[in-house]
Amino acid sequence: MVVSLFCKEREPGLSMVVIGVDAHKRSHTLVAVDGIGRRLAERTVGTTSEDHLKIVEWAG
């Protein structure tokens, strides 16, 4: 599943970043890619509310 957590109006010179989520019962792995599919970052977190806040901070 691919989820775009934040969608801001593009500024000149900036490219879009898409965050893909592989969600499981005990962990979620997220990968950020640029507009042509290059991997920019990856993060695995647990499934608690605290972990979900970490995802928002990471993506923000």
N, C-alpha and C positions, 0 to 999 in steps of 0.2 A: 504494500500500500504506500502511495506517495502522498504526503501531506505538506502543504505549504502553511507553516505556522503563522507567518507574518507576510503581508503583502502591502508594501509601501509603494507609492508612486515613484517610478524610476527617475533618478537624477542623471543629467548628462554625464557620460563617462563611467557609470556604474552598470554592472550586469546583474541579472537575476540569480538568486541562489534558491535551490529547491532542497528541502529536507525530506528524505525518505525514512520511514519508520518500519522496523520489523518488530512487532509487538508480540510478546509471549506472556505466559502466566506469571513468571518470576523476573523477567527482565525485558527491557526495550532497548534496541540498538537503533541509533539514528546516524544517518550519513548525509552530509551536506555536499551538494555538487553544484558546479557553476552551470551557466547556460549551455555549454557544449558537453556536459557530462563528466568533467574532471572532478575527482574527489578532492574536497577541500578539508574536510574534518570528519571524524567519527567519534561517537560517544555511546557507551552502554551504561544504563542506569537500572535501578530496581523499579518496583511498581508502586511504591508508596506515594502519598501526596507530597511528601518532602522531595522525593526523586523527581516528580513531575515539575515541581518548582525549579529544580536544577536544570531541567530541559529548557524551560522558558528562559532562564538566565543565560544558558549556553547559546540558545538560538538568537537571543535579542541583540 
